[in-house]
Amino acid sequence: MGPTASGKTALAIEMATKHNCEIISVDSALIYRGMDIGSAKPTAKELQMAPHKLIDILDPSESYSAADFRRDALLAIEDIIRRGKTPLLVGGTMMYFKALLEGLSPLPSADEGIRQQILAQAQTDGWDVLHQQLCQIDPVAGARIHPNDPQRLSRALEVYRISGKTMTELTQTKSVALPYDVVQFAIAPNDRSVLHELIAKRFNIMLEQGFIDEVSRLKARGDLDLDMPSMRCVGYRQCWQYLDKEFDHATMVEKATAATRQLAKRQLTWLRSWPELQWLESGVEGNLVTLMRQSR
């Protein structure tokens, strides 16, 4: 585990090439086909060296839940173990890790009709009005979910409209936890400024590799929009808005790197309270990422 740009992929590939293990991606952006540069997806050469499961499994128009991930990850884990190898789960989508390790509450499956109703209401009345409705229905979820978080807000309302029960009520019950012994590592720079430097450098490399053209191709399809989970991935939203001429190139770079830093901050917040976690420290030494054990 670890925040974005901390060196997870490089370490995982090195482990996979030296040990008897196979990689399972735990990343909510890498699941999408055609979103290669902005998601920092491993290159074709890297994937040839160390294949990753659960990469390029969906079109960007499709949605994928933590429950979907848990189902697919369990199947991949069973397959890898059956072939005498060790599953190596690598990524920064902490909700996926949590769902896999602890199990999930019996929430109803997504209902596209109800989602569209909620979206239409949001476009008419605004998300603030929907947030007020959630606070009346489920004060606990309303206090936890920010009005500017349409994905989680929509899901909480969708759950209630489908089941007649609140998210808070349903999440009190969990499914079975992961039935395997797990060793958990997190990798991150000890100095936050080093992580910010890595984030900025990586985004500039993405731009050099053609990230704007990648988003242009996705935008030109005509069936994607900024309310979809795929286009809410950091960097993609800001580049899309730049292509819509909402701001200039420099502002796009600033907003994208700031959003990525915020993502890293949220990931580190999750990890600081994560049980049974062993830390590795990554840092910049020229263009290399160096590793050492770090106690925290």
SULBEL-V133552 format. One record per residue. RES is the residue in one letter. D_LAST is the distance of its C-alpha to the last C-alpha in Angstrom with 2 decimals. Layout:
BEGIN
res->[RES RES]
d_last->[D_LAST D_LAST]
END
This chain:
BEGIN
res->[M G P T A S G K T A L A I E M A T K H N C E I I S V D S A L I Y R G M D I G S A K P T A K E L Q M A P H K L I D I L D P S E S Y S A A D F R R D A L L A I E D I I R R G K T P L L V G G T M M Y F K A L L E G L S P L P S A D E G I R Q Q I L A Q A Q T D G W D V L H Q Q L C Q I D P V A G A R I H P N D P Q R L S R A L E V Y R I S G K T M T E L T Q T K S V A L P Y D V V Q F A I A P N D R S V L H E L I A K R F N I M L E Q G F I D E V S R L K A R G D L D L D M P S M R C V G Y R Q C W Q Y L D K E F D H A T M V E K A T A A T R Q L A K R Q L T W L R S W P E L Q W L E S G V E G N L V T L M R Q S R]
d_last->[15.16 14.16 15.86 19.33 20.04 16.67 18.49 18.44 22.17 22.47 19.91 21.59 25.02 24.21 22.99 26.07 28.45 27.25 26.70 28.76 27.03 28.08 26.20 26.40 25.62 23.67 24.84 27.35 28.96 29.45 31.72 34.43 37.14 38.10 34.78 33.58 32.84 31.16 28.87 27.80 29.30 29.28 32.55 35.46 34.81 31.16 32.32 34.99 32.50 30.12 31.73 29.66 30.81 30.99 31.67 35.01 36.04 37.32 39.49 37.97 40.52 39.01 36.24 33.55 31.67 28.54 31.12 32.77 29.55 28.84 32.40 32.35 28.96 30.12 33.32 31.57 29.24 32.35 34.27 31.68 31.30 35.10 35.46 33.28 30.24 26.58 25.65 22.80 21.89 20.70 20.48 19.12 21.40 19.10 22.19 23.52 20.51 20.67 24.43 24.28 21.83 23.18 26.70 28.62 31.01 34.70 35.21 38.49 38.74 39.22 42.75 43.72 46.73 44.81 42.17 45.04 46.53 43.31 43.04 46.71 46.27 43.31 45.47 48.26 46.55 43.11 39.61 39.62 42.53 40.82 37.70 40.04 41.54 38.16 37.43 40.75 40.22 36.56 35.19 31.70 31.41 33.19 30.64 27.74 29.48 30.29 33.96 32.96 31.31 34.53 33.08 31.34 34.17 36.79 35.17 35.02 38.69 39.64 38.25 40.30 43.42 43.31 42.50 43.54 40.21 37.24 33.86 32.38 34.92 34.44 30.64 30.84 31.80 29.63 30.78 29.67 26.04 25.42 27.29 25.28 22.42 19.47 16.47 14.04 12.11 10.97 11.76 11.54 12.15 9.76 12.91 14.55 17.91 17.49 17.11 20.15 22.00 21.45 22.68 25.72 26.61 26.48 28.68 31.17 31.37 32.05 34.88 36.31 36.27 38.40 36.14 38.83 41.42 39.24 39.00 42.73 43.62 41.67 43.28 46.71 46.62 47.59 45.94 42.43 41.37 38.37 38.11 37.25 33.67 33.99 35.05 32.29 29.76 28.28 30.67 33.59 34.50 34.45 36.49 38.93 39.45 40.08 42.69 44.22 44.54 42.50 40.97 41.15 39.13 37.00 36.13 35.27 32.80 31.27 31.09 29.74 26.87 26.12 26.15 23.80 21.32 21.69 21.10 17.84 16.80 17.85 16.04 12.64 13.66 14.41 11.22 8.96 11.24 11.76 12.09 11.58 9.48 8.35 7.07 9.66 10.25 13.83 16.00 19.68 21.93 25.43 25.68 23.22 19.69 17.85 15.02 12.67 9.87 6.48 3.80 0.00]
END
